[in-house]
Amino acid sequence: MSINWPRFVEIVQQNQRFLLTSHIRPDCDCLGSELGMAGVLEALGKQVRIVNGHKTPPNLQFIDPDKRIEALGVDVQADQLASGFDVLMVLDTSAWAQLGDMGQVVRATSARKIVLDHHVSEDDLGAEPFKNTSAEATGRLVVEAADQLGVKLSAAIAAPLFAAIATDTGWFRFGSTTGDTMRFGGRLIDAGAVPARIYHHLYEQHTLARLQLIGRILARTQTEQGGQLVHTAVLAEDFQATGALPSDTEDVVNMTLEVGGTQVAVILVEQQTGGFKISFRSRCAVDCSKLAEQFGGGGHKAAAGAFVKGSYDEASGRVLAAVRAAMAS
């Protein structure tokens, strides 16, 4: 799917004040895309504010050294965002459920609404979509937007965008990685992104609590379907026992893919408010986005997520039954 870049450029050129938002439980593609886009827009003299439904997790705060990303209900209230913007831009999601409380702002705003995203799943947000579902990361789309708008990449723009692309491609090892991915990465390095520094912040700053949490998660891992399905869970008691944070579960599902013979991996993460966040991963014909859609979520063929209410037994029973059925079809 190609993006109508002339139309995107027209909207940007015709407007001055932009509010950027993305999905809850923010990751590097979400945060990096917002910060990169903010830099691009500000290079054009635009006014930009970034507000998300959830706070930036501690392990990703390095990406925002100026602390400009605000959290709804913490740094700003919904009624304060009711006016004062020409365009509300949603990046890296097209789903109401993924917006959290920012969904109220999206519904209520009188500003023009647009979406810049690479996910297959989508809801009608009442926004003009600019989507390319073949793109490996929304961060890549922001680089393309900069090109279309005639903005030269600076180090401040390049660093968060490199983090966005690198993490959404598993540090350039996922099947979504192409020659173009590497070329975009090279351009960002040339513009000032420092991969070693970004990698250090992402993967070499773990707390002892996170390592202990990972140990509990891996100890709970089980296989079935002849070793092709691997699944595990993170329970509230694990956070209490280790002192780890919810953000410490980031990327743990990918560790289970390291088990030889694995085709599908699933992790259930118990939420503080109840229910379970589900992450699906696939390296076969099973479409994770279709699995996630069964539970009101979405994502990509190889990686997707959802939220399921209920106890652990109820949630895991429903989710694993759906996965088994998908693997059998």
BAVEX-622594 format. One record per residue (C-alpha): residue in three letters; x, y, z. Coordinates in nm, 2 decimals, decimal comma. Example, Ala and Ser with C-alpha at 12.3 -4.5 7.8 and 13.67 -1.06 7.14 Angstrom:
BEGIN
(node 'ALA'; (1,23; -0,45; 0,78))
(node 'SER'; (1,37; -0,11; 0,71))
END
This chain:
BEGIN
(node 'MET'; (0,00; 0,00; 0,00))
(node 'SER'; (0,15; 0,33; -0,11))
(node 'ILE'; (0,10; 0,65; 0,08))
(node 'ASN'; (-0,04; 0,96; -0,09))
(node 'TRP'; (0,25; 1,18; 0,00))
(node 'PRO'; (0,14; 1,49; -0,20))
(node 'ARG'; (-0,18; 1,49; 0,01))
(node 'PHE'; (0,02; 1,45; 0,34))
(node 'VAL'; (0,25; 1,74; 0,24))
(node 'GLU'; (-0,06; 1,95; 0,15))
(node 'ILE'; (-0,21; 1,90; 0,50))
(node 'VAL'; (0,12; 1,98; 0,67))
(node 'GLN'; (0,18; 2,29; 0,47))
(node 'GLN'; (-0,17; 2,42; 0,52))
(node 'ASN'; (-0,17; 2,39; 0,90))
(node 'GLN'; (0,05; 2,53; 1,19))
(node 'ARG'; (-0,04; 2,36; 1,52))
(node 'PHE'; (0,00; 1,98; 1,56))
(node 'LEU'; (-0,09; 1,74; 1,84))
(node 'LEU'; (0,09; 1,40; 1,81))
(node 'THR'; (-0,02; 1,09; 1,99))
(node 'SER'; (0,03; 0,71; 1,97))
(node 'HIS'; (-0,06; 0,39; 2,14))
(node 'ILE'; (-0,06; 0,30; 2,51))
(node 'ARG'; (0,22; 0,09; 2,65))
(node 'PRO'; (0,46; 0,29; 2,43))
(node 'ASP'; (0,75; 0,13; 2,26))
(node 'CYS'; (1,04; 0,27; 2,06))
(node 'ASP'; (0,86; 0,28; 1,73))
(node 'CYS'; (0,58; 0,48; 1,89))
(node 'LEU'; (0,80; 0,72; 2,08))
(node 'GLY'; (1,07; 0,75; 1,82))
(node 'SER'; (0,82; 0,82; 1,54))
(node 'GLU'; (0,65; 1,09; 1,75))
(node 'LEU'; (0,98; 1,26; 1,84))
(node 'GLY'; (1,11; 1,23; 1,48))
(node 'MET'; (0,79; 1,37; 1,34))
(node 'ALA'; (0,80; 1,65; 1,59))
(node 'GLY'; (1,15; 1,74; 1,48))
(node 'VAL'; (1,05; 1,73; 1,11))
(node 'LEU'; (0,74; 1,96; 1,17))
(node 'GLU'; (0,94; 2,20; 1,39))
(node 'ALA'; (1,20; 2,23; 1,12))
(node 'LEU'; (0,92; 2,37; 0,91))
(node 'GLY'; (0,83; 2,62; 1,18))
(node 'LYS'; (0,53; 2,43; 1,30))
(node 'GLN'; (0,41; 2,42; 1,67))
(node 'VAL'; (0,41; 2,06; 1,81))
(node 'ARG'; (0,29; 1,89; 2,13))
(node 'ILE'; (0,32; 1,52; 2,20))
(node 'VAL'; (0,07; 1,35; 2,44))
(node 'ASN'; (0,02; 0,98; 2,50))
(node 'GLY'; (-0,23; 0,78; 2,70))
(node 'HIS'; (0,05; 0,62; 2,91))
(node 'LYS'; (0,37; 0,76; 3,05))
(node 'THR'; (0,70; 0,67; 2,88))
(node 'PRO'; (0,84; 0,36; 3,06))
(node 'PRO'; (1,16; 0,42; 3,26))
(node 'ASN'; (1,37; 0,20; 3,03))
(node 'LEU'; (1,28; 0,41; 2,73))
(node 'GLN'; (1,31; 0,76; 2,87))
(node 'PHE'; (1,66; 0,79; 2,72))
(node 'ILE'; (1,49; 0,84; 2,38))
(node 'ASP'; (1,33; 1,17; 2,51))
(node 'PRO'; (1,62; 1,36; 2,67))
(node 'ASP'; (1,42; 1,68; 2,67))
(node 'LYS'; (1,12; 1,51; 2,84))
(node 'ARG'; (0,88; 1,66; 2,59))
(node 'ILE'; (0,64; 1,36; 2,57))
(node 'GLU'; (0,35; 1,42; 2,80))
(node 'ALA'; (0,11; 1,17; 2,96))
(node 'LEU'; (-0,26; 1,23; 2,97))
(node 'GLY'; (-0,39; 1,25; 3,32))
(node 'VAL'; (-0,04; 1,32; 3,46))
(node 'ASP'; (0,10; 1,62; 3,27))
(node 'VAL'; (-0,21; 1,74; 3,10))
(node 'GLN'; (-0,59; 1,68; 3,12))
(node 'ALA'; (-0,82; 1,59; 2,83))
(node 'ASP'; (-1,01; 1,92; 2,85))
(node 'GLN'; (-0,68; 2,11; 2,80))
(node 'LEU'; (-0,65; 1,94; 2,46))
(node 'ALA'; (-1,00; 2,02; 2,35))
(node 'SER'; (-0,88; 2,31; 2,13))
(node 'GLY'; (-0,57; 2,49; 2,02))
(node 'PHE'; (-0,46; 2,25; 1,74))
(node 'ASP'; (-0,52; 2,24; 1,37))
(node 'VAL'; (-0,42; 1,87; 1,32))
(node 'LEU'; (-0,42; 1,57; 1,55))
(node 'MET'; (-0,18; 1,31; 1,41))
(node 'VAL'; (-0,20; 0,95; 1,53))
(node 'LEU'; (0,12; 0,76; 1,47))
(node 'ASP'; (0,19; 0,38; 1,49))
(node 'THR'; (-0,16; 0,27; 1,56))
(node 'SER'; (-0,50; 0,27; 1,39))
(node 'ALA'; (-0,70; 0,11; 1,67))
(node 'TRP'; (-0,93; 0,27; 1,93))
(node 'ALA'; (-0,82; 0,02; 2,20))
(node 'GLN'; (-0,46; 0,11; 2,15))
(node 'LEU'; (-0,52; 0,48; 2,22))
(node 'GLY'; (-0,64; 0,44; 2,58))
(node 'ASP'; (-0,77; 0,76; 2,73))
(node 'MET'; (-0,64; 0,96; 2,44))
(node 'GLY'; (-0,93; 0,81; 2,25))
(node 'GLN'; (-1,15; 1,06; 2,42))
(node 'VAL'; (-0,94; 1,34; 2,28))
(node 'VAL'; (-0,94; 1,20; 1,94))
(node 'ARG'; (-1,32; 1,16; 1,94))
(node 'ALA'; (-1,38; 1,51; 2,08))
(node 'THR'; (-1,14; 1,72; 1,88))
(node 'SER'; (-1,25; 1,95; 1,61))
(node 'ALA'; (-0,91; 1,94; 1,46))
(node 'ARG'; (-0,83; 1,76; 1,13))
(node 'LYS'; (-0,73; 1,40; 1,21))
(node 'ILE'; (-0,47; 1,20; 1,02))
(node 'VAL'; (-0,30; 0,86; 1,08))
(node 'LEU'; (0,05; 0,76; 0,99))
(node 'ASP'; (0,09; 0,39; 1,05))
(node 'HIS'; (0,22; 0,06; 0,92))
(node 'HIS'; (-0,01; -0,19; 1,10))
(node 'VAL'; (-0,26; -0,40; 0,91))
(node 'SER'; (-0,54; -0,39; 1,17))
(node 'GLU'; (-0,74; -0,07; 1,18))
(node 'ASP'; (-1,05; 0,09; 1,31))
(node 'ASP'; (-1,24; 0,39; 1,18))
(node 'LEU'; (-1,08; 0,68; 1,38))
(node 'GLY'; (-1,26; 0,94; 1,17))
(node 'ALA'; (-0,91; 1,03; 1,04))
(node 'GLU'; (-0,75; 1,05; 0,70))
(node 'PRO'; (-0,52; 0,75; 0,68))
(node 'PHE'; (-0,17; 0,75; 0,55))
(node 'LYS'; (-0,07; 0,38; 0,58))
(node 'ASN'; (0,19; 0,15; 0,43))
(node 'THR'; (0,14; -0,20; 0,58))
(node 'SER'; (0,45; -0,33; 0,41))
(node 'ALA'; (0,67; -0,08; 0,59))
(node 'GLU'; (0,88; -0,24; 0,87))
(node 'ALA'; (0,82; 0,05; 1,11))
(node 'THR'; (0,64; 0,37; 1,14))
(node 'GLY'; (0,98; 0,53; 1,20))
(node 'ARG'; (1,06; 0,45; 0,83))
(node 'LEU'; (0,75; 0,64; 0,72))
(node 'VAL'; (0,86; 0,94; 0,92))
(node 'VAL'; (1,19; 0,94; 0,73))
(node 'GLU'; (0,99; 0,93; 0,41))
(node 'ALA'; (0,77; 1,21; 0,53))
(node 'ALA'; (1,09; 1,42; 0,60))
(node 'ASP'; (1,20; 1,35; 0,24))
(node 'GLN'; (0,87; 1,45; 0,10))
(node 'LEU'; (0,86; 1,77; 0,31))
(node 'GLY'; (1,21; 1,87; 0,21))
(node 'VAL'; (1,35; 1,85; 0,57))
(node 'LYS'; (1,71; 1,75; 0,62))
(node 'LEU'; (1,76; 1,49; 0,88))
(node 'SER'; (1,94; 1,62; 1,20))
(node 'ALA'; (2,10; 1,41; 1,48))
(node 'ALA'; (1,80; 1,50; 1,70))
(node 'ILE'; (1,56; 1,36; 1,44))
(node 'ALA'; (1,77; 1,07; 1,33))
(node 'ALA'; (1,84; 0,91; 1,68))
(node 'PRO'; (1,48; 0,84; 1,78))
(node 'LEU'; (1,40; 0,72; 1,43))
(node 'PHE'; (1,69; 0,48; 1,42))
(node 'ALA'; (1,57; 0,34; 1,76))
(node 'ALA'; (1,22; 0,31; 1,61))
(node 'ILE'; (1,33; 0,11; 1,31))
(node 'ALA'; (1,60; -0,10; 1,48))
(node 'THR'; (1,36; -0,22; 1,76))
(node 'ASP'; (1,06; -0,29; 1,53))
(node 'THR'; (1,29; -0,51; 1,32))
(node 'GLY'; (1,45; -0,69; 1,61))
(node 'TRP'; (1,77; -0,50; 1,55))
(node 'PHE'; (1,75; -0,58; 1,18))
(node 'ARG'; (1,70; -0,95; 1,22))
(node 'PHE'; (1,33; -1,00; 1,16))
(node 'GLY'; (1,19; -1,11; 0,82))
(node 'SER'; (1,06; -0,75; 0,77))
(node 'THR'; (1,41; -0,63; 0,72))
(node 'THR'; (1,50; -0,55; 0,36))
(node 'GLY'; (1,79; -0,38; 0,18))
(node 'ASP'; (1,59; -0,06; 0,20))
(node 'THR'; (1,57; -0,10; 0,58))
(node 'MET'; (1,95; -0,11; 0,60))
(node 'ARG'; (1,97; 0,19; 0,36))
(node 'PHE'; (1,73; 0,39; 0,58))
(node 'GLY'; (1,94; 0,29; 0,88))
(node 'GLY'; (2,25; 0,40; 0,71))
(node 'ARG'; (2,11; 0,74; 0,63))
(node 'LEU'; (2,01; 0,79; 0,99))
(node 'ILE'; (2,36; 0,70; 1,11))
(node 'ASP'; (2,50; 0,95; 0,86))
(node 'ALA'; (2,27; 1,21; 1,00))
(node 'GLY'; (2,40; 1,15; 1,36))
(node 'ALA'; (2,23; 0,84; 1,51))
(node 'VAL'; (2,48; 0,64; 1,71))
(node 'PRO'; (2,38; 0,27; 1,71))
(node 'ALA'; (2,62; 0,17; 1,99))
(node 'ARG'; (2,47; 0,43; 2,22))
(node 'ILE'; (2,11; 0,34; 2,14))
(node 'TYR'; (2,18; -0,03; 2,19))
(node 'HIS'; (2,35; 0,04; 2,52))
(node 'HIS'; (2,04; 0,23; 2,65))
(node 'LEU'; (1,81; -0,04; 2,52))
(node 'TYR'; (1,98; -0,37; 2,61))
(node 'GLU'; (2,27; -0,30; 2,85))
(node 'GLN'; (2,08; -0,11; 3,13))
(node 'HIS'; (1,88; -0,39; 3,28))
(node 'THR'; (1,80; -0,39; 3,65))
(node 'LEU'; (1,85; -0,70; 3,87))
(node 'ALA'; (1,47; -0,70; 3,91))
(node 'ARG'; (1,42; -0,74; 3,54))
(node 'LEU'; (1,67; -1,03; 3,52))
(node 'GLN'; (1,49; -1,20; 3,81))
(node 'LEU'; (1,16; -1,14; 3,64))
(node 'ILE'; (1,29; -1,29; 3,32))
(node 'GLY'; (1,40; -1,60; 3,51))
(node 'ARG'; (1,05; -1,65; 3,65))
(node 'ILE'; (0,90; -1,61; 3,30))
(node 'LEU'; (1,14; -1,85; 3,14))
(node 'ALA'; (1,09; -2,10; 3,42))
(node 'ARG'; (0,72; -2,10; 3,35))
(node 'THR'; (0,76; -2,16; 2,97))
(node 'GLN'; (0,59; -2,46; 2,82))
(node 'THR'; (0,59; -2,62; 2,48))
(node 'GLU'; (0,32; -2,82; 2,29))
(node 'GLN'; (0,22; -2,90; 1,94))
(node 'GLY'; (0,53; -3,11; 1,90))
(node 'GLY'; (0,74; -2,82; 2,02))
(node 'GLN'; (0,60; -2,58; 1,76))
(node 'LEU'; (0,40; -2,37; 2,02))
(node 'VAL'; (0,58; -2,20; 2,31))
(node 'HIS'; (0,38; -2,01; 2,57))
(node 'THR'; (0,44; -1,85; 2,91))
(node 'ALA'; (0,30; -1,59; 3,14))
(node 'VAL'; (0,39; -1,31; 3,38))
(node 'LEU'; (0,17; -1,29; 3,68))
(node 'ALA'; (0,11; -1,01; 3,93))
(node 'GLU'; (0,29; -1,21; 4,19))
(node 'ASP'; (0,61; -1,20; 3,97))
(node 'PHE'; (0,62; -0,83; 3,98))
(node 'GLN'; (0,56; -0,83; 4,36))
(node 'ALA'; (0,83; -1,09; 4,42))
(node 'THR'; (1,10; -0,92; 4,21))
(node 'GLY'; (1,01; -0,55; 4,23))
(node 'ALA'; (1,02; -0,54; 3,85))
(node 'LEU'; (0,81; -0,30; 3,64))
(node 'PRO'; (0,55; -0,39; 3,37))
(node 'SER'; (0,79; -0,24; 3,11))
(node 'ASP'; (1,05; -0,50; 3,21))
(node 'THR'; (0,85; -0,76; 3,01))
(node 'GLU'; (0,94; -0,59; 2,69))
(node 'ASP'; (1,09; -0,83; 2,43))
(node 'VAL'; (1,07; -1,13; 2,66))
(node 'VAL'; (0,83; -1,31; 2,42))
(node 'ASN'; (1,11; -1,29; 2,16))
(node 'MET'; (1,34; -1,49; 2,39))
(node 'THR'; (1,09; -1,78; 2,37))
(node 'LEU'; (1,14; -1,79; 1,99))
(node 'GLU'; (1,49; -1,90; 2,06))
(node 'VAL'; (1,37; -2,25; 2,15))
(node 'GLY'; (1,45; -2,48; 1,86))
(node 'GLY'; (1,15; -2,58; 1,65))
(node 'THR'; (0,93; -2,29; 1,77))
(node 'GLN'; (0,68; -2,16; 1,51))
(node 'VAL'; (0,44; -1,97; 1,74))
(node 'ALA'; (0,51; -1,80; 2,07))
(node 'VAL'; (0,26; -1,65; 2,31))
(node 'ILE'; (0,30; -1,46; 2,64))
(node 'LEU'; (0,03; -1,34; 2,87))
(node 'VAL'; (0,12; -1,05; 3,10))
(node 'GLU'; (-0,12; -0,98; 3,39))
(node 'GLN'; (-0,21; -0,61; 3,42))
(node 'GLN'; (-0,23; -0,41; 3,74))
(node 'THR'; (-0,59; -0,32; 3,67))
(node 'GLY'; (-0,68; -0,68; 3,59))
(node 'GLY'; (-0,69; -0,89; 3,27))
(node 'PHE'; (-0,39; -0,99; 3,05))
(node 'LYS'; (-0,20; -0,82; 2,78))
(node 'ILE'; (-0,13; -1,08; 2,51))
(node 'SER'; (0,17; -1,08; 2,27))
(node 'PHE'; (0,17; -1,32; 1,97))
(node 'ARG'; (0,47; -1,40; 1,76))
(node 'SER'; (0,48; -1,63; 1,45))
(node 'ARG'; (0,75; -1,75; 1,21))
(node 'CYS'; (0,51; -1,97; 1,01))
(node 'ALA'; (0,18; -1,93; 0,82))
(node 'VAL'; (-0,01; -1,84; 1,13))
(node 'ASP'; (-0,12; -1,48; 1,11))
(node 'CYS'; (-0,08; -1,30; 1,45))
(node 'SER'; (-0,29; -1,00; 1,34))
(node 'LYS'; (-0,59; -1,24; 1,28))
(node 'LEU'; (-0,53; -1,40; 1,62))
(node 'ALA'; (-0,52; -1,06; 1,79))
(node 'GLU'; (-0,83; -0,94; 1,61))
(node 'GLN'; (-1,03; -1,22; 1,78))
(node 'PHE'; (-0,96; -1,04; 2,11))
(node 'GLY'; (-1,00; -0,69; 1,99))
(node 'GLY'; (-0,63; -0,63; 1,92))
(node 'GLY'; (-0,42; -0,61; 1,61))
(node 'GLY'; (-0,08; -0,58; 1,46))
(node 'HIS'; (0,12; -0,76; 1,20))
(node 'LYS'; (0,13; -1,11; 1,05))
(node 'ALA'; (0,45; -1,20; 1,25))
(node 'ALA'; (0,38; -1,00; 1,56))
(node 'ALA'; (0,06; -0,87; 1,72))
(node 'GLY'; (-0,10; -0,80; 2,06))
(node 'ALA'; (-0,44; -0,79; 2,24))
(node 'PHE'; (-0,60; -0,76; 2,58))
(node 'VAL'; (-0,81; -1,03; 2,74))
(node 'LYS'; (-1,02; -1,00; 3,05))
(node 'GLY'; (-1,06; -1,27; 3,31))
(node 'SER'; (-0,85; -1,49; 3,54))
(node 'TYR'; (-0,53; -1,65; 3,42))
(node 'ASP'; (-0,70; -1,98; 3,36))
(node 'GLU'; (-0,98; -1,81; 3,16))
(node 'ALA'; (-0,75; -1,59; 2,96))
(node 'SER'; (-0,49; -1,86; 2,88))
(node 'GLY'; (-0,76; -2,11; 2,80))
(node 'ARG'; (-0,93; -1,88; 2,54))
(node 'VAL'; (-0,60; -1,76; 2,39))
(node 'LEU'; (-0,43; -2,09; 2,36))
(node 'ALA'; (-0,74; -2,25; 2,21))
(node 'ALA'; (-0,74; -1,99; 1,94))
(node 'VAL'; (-0,37; -2,04; 1,87))
(node 'ARG'; (-0,41; -2,42; 1,85))
(node 'ALA'; (-0,70; -2,38; 1,61))
(node 'ALA'; (-0,50; -2,14; 1,39))
(node 'MET'; (-0,20; -2,38; 1,38))
(node 'ALA'; (-0,43; -2,67; 1,28))
(node 'SER'; (-0,60; -2,48; 1,00))
END
